[in-house]
Amino acid sequence: MTTGNGNIFIPDGKNTIHDGIEHDPGGGKALLDPTDTVFLLLDHQSGLFQNVKDISVAELRANTTALAKLATLCRIPVITTASVPDGPNGPLMPEIQEAAPHAIYVPRKGEVNAWDNALFVKTVRETGKKTLVMAGVWTNVCVMFPALDAKAAGFKVYAVMDASGDPSEFASRTTLARFSQAGVIPTSANAVICEVHRTWNRPDAAQLAELYTMVSPNYRAVMESYQKAQSVVRSAEEGATAPARRKTSPVASR
């Protein structure tokens, strides 16, 4: 189901769905508000990827790219940054800029914590958004440090754990504990897509479905089975409505 109305959400602080259907006014109050959100993709660098051990690098890159594509599709601001990209940490993964050409890159001057960089914080504040969705490598440093500082500065902060990576499972577990203690909300790429999505009754539903296949590849099978079932139904309906062919005997046709 789709709607011709592209303004599914409006920046009124209510986070309700606007698709021409009556919805309960309480729906969405506890969820991420796409109109008040900026994505911060931090230090997704080739050198740092080589030390990630709590998730496969392929999954991490796919989930990060899905977030970038979601931001482009739903017009969510994106800010990127890198830690000494001309050193061993390496360059940023190119998929982010390819998927989100509107992303703003903020260079740092050696700071490990992006929130120590005045230009980075200024760029975040200039978006006017109060909800920060963060992901990066390493989770226990490059995400946790700015997440804790942003939370202390009054922002609502989400940490996308599977678009981030740590050198060990232990590091990831301690990071989760510290997030919970500080009030930072741990989440997944799939959950972020779902919270921004909210309803299939929107014109970009098919494009959103494609994003689910990036964070959950088996969802592709769900889509394929549905498409095949619909094809079978259409074929049956066409067969039922087609005019019957008149059968004539060879004798009668002479």
N, C-alpha and C positions, 0 to 999 in steps of 0.2 A: 504493500500500500504506500502510496506517495501523496504528497500535497503540493500544490503550486506555491505555497507560502514557504519561503526560505528562512524566515525569521522564527525559527523554532523556539529560541530563547531571547528574551529581552533583558537589558541590564536594569532591572527594577529591584534587585535584591531578593526576589521571591523564588527564583529558579524553577518556575513552573513551565510546563510544556504548552506552547502556543501552536496548535495544529488544526484548529477549528473543531476540536472535540472537547467535551467537558471533562476535566481531570480534577481529582481531589486537590485542594489548595495546599495540603500538607506534603504532597509528593515532592521530593527533591530537596527539602529543607536541610537534610543531613548530608546531601551529596555535593560533589564538586560542581561549582557554577561556571560553565564555560565562558560566560560574559565577564567574569572577574578573575580570569586565569591567565598566567603566562608560564610557558615551559622553559626551564633552565636546563640545558644539556651541557654537562660539565666534563671536560677532559676525557672525552671518548677518543683516546689517542692510541696509535698503533703500537708504540712501545709499552704502554701500560697494559694493553690487552694481553701481552705475553705473560703477564703475572696473574691473570685472573684464573682462579681455580674453583670458584663456587658455582659457576654456570659456564656452559660452553660459549666460546666467543661468537660462534655462528648465531646462537639464540640471542645473545646480548645485542649483536648488531641488528638482527631482524626486529627485535622489540624496540630498539631505539629508532630505527628507520620508520617503524609503524607509528611511533609517537610524532615524528616529524611530519609524516604524511597526514596524520589526524589534524595536526595544527594547521597545515595548509588547507585542508578540506573545510575545516570549521573556523578558519580565520582567527586562530589563537596565536598571539605573539610568541616568538621563540628567541631566546638569547643563548648564544654559545660562547665558550671561552676555552682556553687551553693553557696547560702548565708547561712553560718553556718548550714550545713545540719545535724549536730548532736544536734541541738537545736530545738525550736518550729517550725521553718520553714520546717523541715522535709527533707526526702531524695528526690532526683530527681525521676521523673517518669521513670520507667524502660523501657518503650517502645522506648525511644530515642536510648539507647544503643543497644537494640534488633534490631531495624530497621537500625541503622547506627553503626555497630560494629567498623568502622574505626574512629569514633568520638574521639577527644582528650579531656579529662577532665582536666581542670585547677583548682586546689584548690585555694581558697582565704583565706586570714588571717583576716577575719572580715570586709573587705571593703564592703560597701553597693554598691558602684559603681564599677563594674568590671574593668572599665578603670583606676581606681586607683591602680589596682594590676599590678605590673611590669611584672610578668610572663605571665599574660593574654595578655597584650599588645604585649609583645615579641612574644608570640605564634601566635597572629594574624599577626603580621608583617612578621614572618618567612614563612607564606603561600605564600607570594608574591602577594596576591590578593588585589585589591584596591576597590572592591565592597563588602560591608558587608550587609548581609541579617539577620536582628536581630528579635528575638521574645523572649518573656519571661513574667514572672509574678513577680511583678506588672509592667504594661506597663508604668505607670507614674513615676516609679523609676528605676526598674531594666533594662528596655529597654531604657527609655528616657535619663538617665544620660550617659551611655556609647555611645548612639547614638549621642548625642550632642557633646561629647568630640571627638568621631571618626570623625564626620563631620568637627569639628574645626581643626583636625589633617590632613585633606585633603582627607579623604575617601569618597566614594559615599555610602550613607547609606539608606537602606530600612528598614522599620519597619512593620512587618507582624501583623496587628492588631487583626486578628481572630485566631492567634496562640499565643496570649498574652491575659492578663486579668487584669482588674482593680477592686478596691473595689466598684466602683459606675459608673453609666453612666456619671455623671458630671466629674469625674476624667478622664475618657476616652476622653471626649470632649475637656477638657483643654489640654490634652496631644496631641491630634490631632492638636490643634491650635498652640501649641509650636513647634511641628514638622514642620508644614508648615512655620512658621516664620524663622526657622533655616535652612530650605532646606533639611530636612530629608523626604524621600518619603514614605508616608503611603501606604500600599498595603494589599492584602489578600493572603491567602494560595493558593486559586484557581488561582489568577493572577500570582503568582510566578511559579506555575506548568506550566501555559500557556506560560510564557515568556521563560522558559527553554525548553519547548516542541517545539513550533514554527511550526512543520510540522508533519503530520501523515506519511510522506514518510521516515520512519526510522525503524530499526529492533526491537526497543523496544516499538513500538506503543501500543501494547496490554497491556504491563505493565504500561505504562503511563495512559491508559484508566482506569485501576484499581485504580489509585491514585485519579482520579476525583470522583470516587464513595465514597471516604473517605471524601472529602471536600464538596461534593454535593451528598448525598445518592440517590437522585432521578435520578441521572445519570445512576444508575444501571438499572432503568426501560428503559432508552433509549437504553442501550446495549442489554437488553433482547428482546426488541421489534425488534431491528435490526437483532439479531441472529435468532429470530423466522421467520422473513420475508425471510431471506436468506435460512432457512431450507425449507420453503414452495416453494421457487423458485427452489431449488435443486431437491425437490421431483417431481415437475411438469416437470422439464427437464428430469429426469430419467424416468418418466412415458411416456414421448413423444418419447424417444429413445429406449425403451424396445421393443423387437420383439412382434408383435401381436400374440396372441394365436389362433390357427386354431380351429374353431368351427366344430364339427362333430355331426351328428344326431345319436341317439341311433340305428337306423336301419342300417346306413352305417357302424357303428362300429362292427356290428355282423359278 
